[in-house]
Amino acid sequence: MTRYLCELTDVSRSGYYAWLQNSERQAIREEQDYEDYLLLRSIYDAFKGKIGYRGLYMTLVELLVTPMNHKKILRLMRKFNFFAKVRRANPYRNIAKATQVHRMVPNHLNRAFKQDEPGKVFLTDITYLKYRGQTAYLSCVKDVATREIIAYELSTSLKMSIVYRTLEKLEEALDGNLHPEAIIHSDQGFHYTHPEYQVRVKKIGLNQSMSRRGNCLDNAPMESFFGHFKDEVDYQEAQNLLELKKMVDEYMEHYNSTRKQWSLKKMTPEQFRSHLIAA
């Protein structure tokens, strides 16, 4: 019957058996791919989608004697269409350009992010938080040496009050203990070039520094913190602003007090500050 059907369809018997064997291999591969996908998906779901192929590979190294190749993981993610929930661009960057009365200042910091004196260099920036169809804005000040978040303000508005209040909280946190060479570094956003903001910065006793236009690497540690925040906090699930504020407060406490960092000699930011002061 096979020979007859091959002659009828003008196909060689060897060609038919080669196709049949290849089909069986393909079916086996499809079945194996699906089983591997289920394993990857279980890890992906456990991380709530906040993990990429590198993270999946590192997790599998701990789970399996012979983990999947990272290229296979990436192939399966593309094949079954599941990807890490990536960070979106900050719409704060798209605010209208400053007017002529706004003044830029030089980049005095120049990416000198390795500091060993607490309170000498501060970074500041604003990020957006979208939740339940609404948008809130988070303004933070970070100590470069210790990586602590010294001051922060959550608001539903991008009015100047968000940065004024952040400065007030920074001044309260410093409590008069101001480093003689203290710098506060930011991007060239509308808020930071505003003349009133610059007056308030000088009044506190801080020198102001700004990133070069369009160069986010000049404020990289601040961007990195916002990235970790968005990866680790399920802020999108907040039902209202009050709940979002609670999430922010809890994470700030966790980040400063209990979240150890490898590059801080496995200490928390608060512990590392004490270590630097003692040294």
Backbone hydrogen bonds in HBPLUS format (Angstrom, degrees):
<---DONOR---> <-ACCEPTOR-->    atom                        ^
c    i                          cat <-CA-CA->   ^        H-A-AA   ^      H-
h    n   atom  resd res      DA  || num        DHA   H-A  angle D-A-AA Bond
n    s   type  num  typ     dist DA aas  dist angle  dist       angle   num
A0005-LEU N   A0001-MET O   2.93 MM   4  6.14 164.1  1.95 151.0 154.8     1
A0006-CYS N   A0002-THR O   2.91 MM   4  6.10 155.3  1.97 149.2 156.3     2
A0007-GLU N   A0003-ARG O   2.95 MM   4  6.20 160.4  1.99 151.4 156.2     3
A0008-LEU N   A0004-TYR O   2.87 MM   4  6.08 151.0  1.95 145.7 154.8     4
A0009-THR N   A0005-LEU O   2.99 MM   4  6.18 147.8  2.10 144.2 151.1     5
A0011-VAL N   A0006-CYS O   2.79 MM   5  4.82 168.5  1.80 144.7 147.4     6
A0010-ASP N   A0007-GLU O   3.29 MM   3  4.89 155.7  2.35  93.2 100.0     7
A0016-TYR N   A0012-SER O   2.95 MM   4  6.24 153.0  2.02 147.4 154.8     8
A0017-TYR N   A0013-ARG O   2.97 MM   4  6.24 164.4  1.99 155.5 158.4     9
A0018-ALA N   A0014-SER O   2.95 MM   4  6.09 149.8  2.04 142.0 150.7    10
A0019-TRP N   A0015-GLY O   2.96 MM   4  6.16 155.7  2.02 143.8 150.2    11
A0020-LEU N   A0016-TYR O   2.88 MM   4  6.14 155.3  1.94 147.4 154.9    12
A0021-GLN N   A0017-TYR O   2.90 MM   4  6.04 159.5  1.94 144.7 149.8    13
A0022-ASN N   A0018-ALA O   2.96 MM   4  6.13 157.4  2.01 145.2 151.6    14
A0023-SER N   A0019-TRP O   2.87 MM   4  6.08 149.2  1.96 145.5 154.2    15
A0024-GLU N   A0020-LEU O   3.07 MM   4  6.35 150.5  2.16 144.7 151.9    16
A0025-ARG N   A0021-GLN O   3.04 MM   4  6.37 156.8  2.10 146.1 152.4    17
A0026-GLN N   A0022-ASN O   2.84 MM   4  6.07 158.1  1.89 147.5 154.0    18
A0027-ALA N   A0023-SER O   2.90 MM   4  6.10 152.6  1.97 143.9 151.1    19
A0028-ILE N   A0024-GLU O   2.98 MM   4  6.23 157.0  2.03 147.5 153.5    20
A0029-ARG N   A0025-ARG O   2.84 MM   4  6.12 156.5  1.89 150.1 157.1    21
A0030-GLU N   A0026-GLN O   2.84 MM   4  6.05 156.8  1.89 147.4 153.9    22
A0031-GLU N   A0027-ALA O   2.98 MM   4  6.18 155.7  2.04 144.4 150.8    23
A0032-GLN N   A0028-ILE O   2.92 MM   4  6.18 155.7  1.98 146.7 153.5    24
A0033-ASP N   A0029-ARG O   2.76 MM   4  5.98 158.6  1.80 151.7 158.0    25
A0034-TYR N   A0030-GLU O   2.99 MM   4  6.19 153.5  2.06 142.8 149.5    26
A0035-GLU N   A0031-GLU O   3.07 MM   4  6.36 155.0  2.13 145.0 151.5    27
A0036-ASP N   A0032-GLN O   2.90 MM   4  6.15 161.5  1.94 152.4 157.5    28
A0037-TYR N   A0033-ASP O   2.78 MM   4  5.96 148.7  1.88 144.1 153.8    29
A0038-LEU N   A0034-TYR O   2.98 MM   4  6.25 153.4  2.05 146.1 151.9    30
A0039-LEU N   A0035-GLU O   3.24 MM   4  6.57 150.6  2.33 142.7 149.8    31
A0040-LEU N   A0036-ASP O   2.95 MM   4  6.25 168.1  1.96 154.2 157.1    32
A0041-ARG N   A0037-TYR O   2.71 MM   4  5.84 160.0  1.75 154.4 160.8    33
A0042-SER N   A0038-LEU O   3.06 MM   4  6.15 146.4  2.18 137.4 145.1    34
A0043-ILE N   A0039-LEU O   3.29 MM   4  6.66 153.0  2.37 146.9 153.1    35
A0044-TYR N   A0040-LEU O   2.83 MM   4  6.07 163.1  1.85 153.0 158.7    36
A0045-ASP N   A0041-ARG O   2.80 MM   4  5.93 160.8  1.83 149.2 153.5    37
A0046-ALA N   A0042-SER O   3.07 MM   4  6.17 145.9  2.20 132.6 141.9    38
A0047-PHE N   A0043-ILE O   3.08 MM   4  6.40 140.7  2.24 146.3 156.0    39
A0049-GLY N   A0044-TYR O   2.87 MM   5  5.19 169.4  1.88 156.9 153.2    40
A0048-LYS N   A0045-ASP O   2.95 MM   3  4.67 156.8  2.00 100.4 106.1    41
A0050-LYS N   A0047-PHE O   3.06 MM   3  5.52 165.4  2.08 116.0 119.5    42
A0085-LYS N   A0049-GLY O   2.94 MM  36  5.81 155.8  2.00 149.3 154.5    43
A0056-LEU N   A0052-GLY O   2.94 MM   4  6.21 156.2  2.00 152.7 160.1    44
A0057-TYR N   A0053-TYR O   2.94 MM   4  6.09 154.2  2.01 140.6 147.4    45
A0058-MET N   A0054-ARG O   2.99 MM   4  6.29 163.0  2.02 152.0 155.7    46
A0059-THR N   A0055-GLY O   2.99 MM   4  6.16 149.1  2.09 143.5 152.0    47
A0060-LEU N   A0056-LEU O   2.93 MM   4  6.16 157.6  1.98 149.5 155.4    48
A0061-VAL N   A0057-TYR O   2.99 MM   4  6.28 143.4  2.13 147.3 157.3    49
A0062-GLU N   A0059-THR O   3.13 MM   3  5.44 131.8  2.37 102.3 113.9    50
A0063-LEU N   A0059-THR O   3.24 MM   4  6.55 133.6  2.47 136.0 148.9    51
A0063-LEU N   A0060-LEU O   3.00 MM   3  4.83 126.5  2.30  91.2 106.3    52
A0064-LEU N   A0060-LEU O   2.75 MM   4  5.65 169.4  1.77 163.0 162.1    53
A0072-LYS N   A0069-ASN O   2.98 MM   3  5.27 124.0  2.30 104.5 118.5    54
A0073-ILE N   A0069-ASN O   3.10 MM   4  6.50 156.2  2.16 153.2 160.2    55
A0074-LEU N   A0070-HIS O   3.04 MM   4  6.26 160.0  2.08 143.3 148.0    56
A0075-ARG N   A0071-LYS O   2.93 MM   4  6.16 151.8  2.01 141.4 149.5    57
A0076-LEU N   A0072-LYS O   2.87 MM   4  6.14 158.8  1.92 153.1 158.1    58
A0077-MET N   A0073-ILE O   2.94 MM   4  6.17 152.2  2.02 148.2 156.2    59
A0078-ARG N   A0074-LEU O   3.09 MM   4  6.31 153.5  2.16 144.4 150.8    60
A0079-LYS N   A0075-ARG O   2.83 MM   4  6.03 156.5  1.89 146.8 154.5    61
A0080-PHE N   A0076-LEU O   2.89 MM   4  5.94 165.4  1.91 151.0 153.5    62
A0081-ASN N   A0077-MET O   2.90 MM   4  5.55 103.4  2.50 126.6 141.3    63
A0082-PHE N   A0077-MET O   3.04 MM   5  5.24 157.0  2.09 140.3 147.7    64
A0081-ASN N   A0078-ARG O   3.40 MM   3  4.92 153.9  2.47  90.4  97.5    65
A0093-ARG N   A0090-ASN O   3.09 MM   3  5.92 160.5  2.13 121.5 125.5    66
A0094-ASN N   A0091-PRO O   2.86 MM   3  5.31 150.6  1.94 110.9 120.1    67
A0095-ILE N   A0092-TYR O   3.28 MM   3  5.64 160.3  2.33 115.0 114.6    68
A0102-HIS N   A0099-THR O   3.04 MM   3  5.56 153.1  2.11 112.8 120.9    69
A0103-ARG N   A0193-THR O   3.08 MM  90  5.10 146.6  2.19 139.5 137.3    70
A0210-MET N   A0106-PRO O   3.17 MM 104  5.86 158.0  2.22 120.4 126.6    71
A0112-ALA N   A0109-LEU O   3.14 MM   3  5.65 143.6  2.27 112.7 122.1    72
A0113-PHE N   A0111-ARG O   2.85 MM   2  5.38 133.5  2.07 104.4  90.5    73
A0120-LYS N   A0117-GLU O   3.31 MM   3  5.86 148.7  2.41 141.4 138.1    74
A0183-ILE N   A0120-LYS O   2.82 MM  63  6.24 148.1  1.92 149.2 158.5    75
A0144-VAL N   A0121-VAL O   3.00 MM  23  5.70 171.7  2.00 156.2 159.0    76
A0122-PHE N   A0183-ILE O   2.78 MM  61  6.00 160.2  1.81 154.5 161.5    77
A0185-HIS N   A0122-PHE O   2.76 MM  63  6.12 165.0  1.78 153.3 156.5    78
A0123-LEU N   A0142-LYS O   2.79 MM  19  5.07 155.9  1.85 144.8 153.2    79
A0142-LYS N   A0123-LEU O   2.73 MM  19  5.07 159.3  1.77 148.3 155.8    80
A0124-THR N   A0185-HIS O   2.90 MM  61  6.20 144.2  2.03 168.3 174.0    81
A0125-ASP N   A0140-CYS O   3.33 MM  15  5.91 146.1  2.45 146.5 154.6    82
A0140-CYS N   A0125-ASP O   3.10 MM  15  5.91 160.6  2.14 165.2 171.3    83
A0127-THR N   A0138-LEU O   2.95 MM  11  5.34 155.1  2.01 141.7 148.8    84
A0138-LEU N   A0127-THR O   2.84 MM  11  5.34 164.5  1.86 154.8 160.2    85
A0129-LEU N   A0136-ALA O   2.74 MM   7  5.09 154.1  1.81 152.6 151.5    86
A0136-ALA N   A0129-LEU O   2.85 MM   7  5.09 162.2  1.88 142.1 148.1    87
A0131-TYR N   A0134-GLN O   2.84 MM   3  5.24 158.3  1.88 141.2 148.7    88
A0134-GLN N   A0131-TYR O   2.71 MM   3  5.24 159.9  1.75 124.6 131.8    89
A0137-TYR N   A0155-SER O   2.65 MM  18  5.24 161.7  1.68 163.8 169.6    90
A0155-SER N   A0137-TYR O   2.88 MM  18  5.24 156.9  1.93 149.6 157.1    91
A0139-SER N   A0153-GLU O   2.88 MM  14  5.17 171.9  1.89 155.8 157.9    92
A0153-GLU N   A0139-SER O   2.81 MM  14  5.17 147.4  1.92 146.0 154.2    93
A0141-VAL N   A0151-ALA O   2.81 MM  10  5.20 141.1  1.97 160.7 155.9    94
A0150-ILE N   A0141-VAL O   2.84 MM   9  5.67 134.7  2.05 147.7 161.3    95
A0143-ASP N   A0148-GLU O   2.88 MM   5  5.37 159.6  1.92 156.3 162.8    96
A0147-ARG N   A0143-ASP O   2.71 MM   4  5.07 138.6  1.87 144.3 155.5    97
A0162-ILE N   A0159-LYS O   3.15 MM   3  6.22 166.8  2.17 133.0 133.8    98
A0163-VAL N   A0160-MET O   3.10 MM   3  5.74 130.4  2.36 115.6 125.9    99
A0164-TYR N   A0160-MET O   3.09 MM   4  6.36 159.6  2.14 154.8 161.0   100
A0165-ARG N   A0161-SER O   2.90 MM   4  5.88 164.6  1.92 145.7 149.4   101
A0166-THR N   A0162-ILE O   3.27 MM   4  6.31 146.0  2.40 126.5 135.5   102
A0167-LEU N   A0163-VAL O   2.97 MM   4  6.17 156.4  2.03 144.7 149.9   103
A0168-GLU N   A0164-TYR O   2.98 MM   4  6.29 154.6  2.05 146.7 154.0   104
A0169-LYS N   A0165-ARG O   3.01 MM   4  6.26 155.4  2.07 146.8 152.6   105
A0170-LEU N   A0166-THR O   2.94 MM   4  6.19 148.4  2.04 144.1 153.4   106
A0171-GLU N   A0167-LEU O   2.89 MM   4  6.17 161.3  1.92 153.2 157.5   107
A0172-GLU N   A0168-GLU O   2.97 MM   4  6.23 153.6  2.04 144.1 151.5   108
A0173-ALA N   A0169-LYS O   2.92 MM   4  6.12 153.6  1.99 143.5 150.5   109
A0174-LEU N   A0170-LEU O   2.94 MM   4  6.21 151.8  2.02 151.0 158.6   110
A0175-ASP N   A0171-GLU O   3.06 MM   4  6.25 147.9  2.17 143.4 151.6   111
A0177-ASN N   A0174-LEU O   2.88 MM   3  5.30 164.5  1.91 123.1 125.2   112
A0182-ALA N   A0179-HIS O   3.08 MM   3  5.03 157.4  2.14 120.0 116.8   113
A0207-ASN N   A0182-ALA O   2.98 MM  25  6.23 170.3  1.99 146.6 149.8   114
A0184-ILE N   A0207-ASN O   2.84 MM  23  6.24 155.9  1.90 168.4 175.0   115
A0209-SER N   A0184-ILE O   3.04 MM  25  6.11 151.8  2.12 148.8 145.3   116
A0186-SER N   A0209-SER O   3.03 MM  23  6.48 147.6  2.14 140.3 147.3   117
A0211-SER N   A0186-SER O   2.77 MM  25  6.20 144.8  1.89 149.1 161.0   118
A0192-TYR N   A0189-GLY O   3.11 MM   3  5.58 120.8  2.47 108.7 122.0   119
A0193-THR N   A0189-GLY O   3.22 MM   4  6.48 138.4  2.40 154.6 166.4   120
A0194-HIS N   A0191-HIS O   3.40 MM   3  5.35 153.4  2.47  95.8 103.3   121
A0198-GLN N   A0194-HIS O   3.11 MM   4  6.42 161.2  2.15 157.4 162.8   122
A0199-VAL N   A0195-PRO O   3.00 MM   4  6.24 144.9  2.12 142.9 152.5   123
A0200-ARG N   A0196-GLU O   3.06 MM   4  6.31 157.8  2.11 146.9 152.1   124
A0201-VAL N   A0197-TYR O   2.94 MM   4  6.25 150.7  2.03 150.0 158.6   125
A0202-LYS N   A0198-GLN O   3.14 MM   4  6.33 161.7  2.18 142.8 146.7   126
A0203-LYS N   A0199-VAL O   2.95 MM   4  6.18 151.3  2.03 145.4 154.2   127
A0204-ILE N   A0200-ARG O   3.14 MM   4  6.38 147.4  2.25 143.8 150.2   128
A0205-GLY N   A0201-VAL O   3.26 MM   4  6.55 138.6  2.44 136.3 147.5   129
A0206-LEU N   A0201-VAL O   3.15 MM   5  5.60 161.9  2.18 156.0 150.3   130
A0205-GLY N   A0202-LYS O   2.93 MM   3  4.92 123.3  2.26  94.1 109.9   131
A0215-ASN N   A0212-ARG O   3.13 MM   3  5.56 151.0  2.22 142.2 136.2   132
A0218-ASP N   A0215-ASN O   3.23 MM   3  5.93 160.4  2.27 115.8 121.0   133
A0219-ASN N   A0216-CYS O   3.06 MM   3  5.63 163.5  2.09 114.4 119.7   134
A0220-ALA N   A0217-LEU O   3.27 MM   3  4.55 154.7  2.34 106.4 100.9   135
A0222-MET N   A0219-ASN O   3.17 MM   3  5.79 129.6  2.44 115.6 127.1   136
A0223-GLU N   A0219-ASN O   3.25 MM   4  6.54 159.7  2.29 150.0 156.2   137
A0224-SER N   A0220-ALA O   2.80 MM   4  6.00 153.9  1.87 156.4 164.7   138
A0225-PHE N   A0221-PRO O   3.05 MM   4  6.26 152.6  2.13 139.0 145.0   139
A0226-PHE N   A0222-MET O   3.15 MM   4  6.49 164.6  2.17 151.3 154.2   140
A0227-GLY N   A0223-GLU O   2.99 MM   4  6.24 150.5  2.07 144.6 153.3   141
A0228-HIS N   A0224-SER O   2.96 MM   4  6.30 158.0  2.00 153.2 158.0   142
A0229-PHE N   A0225-PHE O   2.87 MM   4  6.14 162.5  1.90 156.0 161.4   143
A0230-LYS N   A0226-PHE O   2.99 MM   4  6.21 164.2  2.02 149.3 152.4   144
A0231-ASP N   A0227-GLY O   2.99 MM   4  6.18 139.6  2.16 141.4 153.0   145
A0232-GLU N   A0228-HIS O   2.92 MM   4  6.00 147.6  2.02 151.4 159.0   146
A0233-VAL N   A0229-PHE O   2.92 MM   4  5.79 138.4  2.10 153.4 160.5   147
A0237-GLU N   A0234-ASP O   3.07 MM   3  5.80 158.9  2.12 119.0 124.9   148
A0238-ALA N   A0235-TYR O   3.11 MM   3  5.47 168.3  2.12 113.8 117.3   149
A0244-LEU N   A0240-ASN O   3.02 MM   4  6.30 154.7  2.08 148.7 156.5   150
A0245-LYS N   A0241-LEU O   2.82 MM   4  6.04 158.5  1.86 151.9 157.4   151
A0246-LYS N   A0242-LEU O   3.09 MM   4  6.35 149.6  2.18 140.3 148.1   152
A0247-MET N   A0243-GLU O   3.07 MM   4  6.38 155.0  2.13 145.3 151.5   153
A0248-VAL N   A0244-LEU O   2.95 MM   4  6.27 158.1  1.99 153.0 159.0   154
A0249-ASP N   A0245-LYS O   2.87 MM   4  6.08 166.6  1.89 152.8 156.3   155
A0250-GLU N   A0246-LYS O   2.94 MM   4  6.09 163.8  1.97 150.8 155.2   156
A0251-TYR N   A0247-MET O   2.97 MM   4  6.16 155.0  2.04 145.7 152.6   157
A0252-MET N   A0248-VAL O   2.95 MM   4  6.15 163.2  1.97 154.8 159.3   158
A0253-GLU N   A0249-ASP O   3.09 MM   4  6.29 159.1  2.13 147.8 153.1   159
A0254-HIS N   A0250-GLU O   2.95 MM   4  6.14 158.3  2.00 143.4 150.0   160
A0255-TYR N   A0251-TYR O   2.67 MM   4  5.83 166.5  1.68 159.2 162.8   161
A0256-ASN N   A0252-MET O   3.02 MM   4  6.09 166.4  2.04 146.8 150.1   162
A0257-SER N   A0253-GLU O   2.92 MM   4  5.77 157.3  1.97 145.8 153.0   163
A0258-THR N   A0254-HIS O   2.90 MM   4  5.02 152.0  1.98 128.6 137.6   164
A0259-ARG N   A0254-HIS O   2.80 MM   5  5.78 135.9  1.99 166.8 160.9   165
A0270-GLU N   A0256-ASN O   3.11 MM  14  5.76 156.7  2.17 164.0 158.7   166
A0261-GLN N   A0267-MET O   2.95 MM   6  5.79 158.5  2.00 138.1 138.4   167
A0264-LEU N   A0261-GLN O   3.02 MM   3  5.31 156.1  2.07 109.3 117.0   168
A0266-LYS N   A0261-GLN O   3.05 MM   5  5.02 126.3  2.35 141.8 144.7   169
A0267-MET N   A0264-LEU O   3.07 MM   3  5.41 143.9  2.21 105.9 115.6   170
A0272-PHE N   A0268-THR O   2.83 MM   4  6.05 156.8  1.88 157.4 164.8   171
A0273-ARG N   A0269-PRO O   2.94 MM   4  6.18 147.9  2.05 144.4 152.4   172
A0274-SER N   A0270-GLU O   3.22 MM   4  6.53 161.3  2.26 147.3 150.9   173
A0275-HIS N   A0271-GLN O   2.94 MM   4  6.23 149.4  2.04 143.0 152.4   174
A0276-LEU N   A0272-PHE O   2.86 MM   4  6.14 156.5  1.92 151.3 156.3   175
A0277-ILE N   A0273-ARG O   2.96 MM   4  6.20 162.6  1.99 153.5 158.3   176
A0278-ALA N   A0274-SER O   2.96 MM   4  6.09 158.0  2.01 145.6 151.6   177
A0279-ALA N   A0275-HIS O   2.97 MM   4  6.13 143.3  2.11 140.9 151.0   178
